[in-house]
Amino acid sequence: MYRDKIDEKIIIYLKENSRESFVEIGKKIGISESAVRRRVKNLVDNKTISKFTLELGEEDTTSAIVLVSVDSATDTSKVSYRLAKLSGVKTVYEITGQYDIATIISATNIAKINSSIDALRKIPGVTDSNTVIILRKII
């Protein structure tokens, strides 16, 4: 689907703060609230925007990076999609190198992260994983 510079600006503002009103976005861009509303609806309809999410403050969460190896006889993308459905999984990347997938898991405590990792290891095709807990985010 075609996106112009106005659509790109709307996407940038929504990425920064998805709660920002269409009126405020319109003022920043120089178009009406109804024009912003229509453009956002089109971006959602054509799946440029797939969802609006809630991100908790970092002081309320613990996060981990989990590197996953997939059996060579298993389709990596199938494992990736199963991982994406697990509780606490925020991001899934298919990567190159020693591991096939990297995922970010966040939860309110280590026990919940451990539960997600246990579920991850039970996915058919997962042969190995390596988990690192994120101590501090710099940027």
Beta strands, then each sheet from edge to edge (+ up, - down):
strand 1: 62-70
strand 2: 89-94
strand 3: 101-107
strand 4: 126-134
sheet 1: 2+ 3- 1+ 4-
end
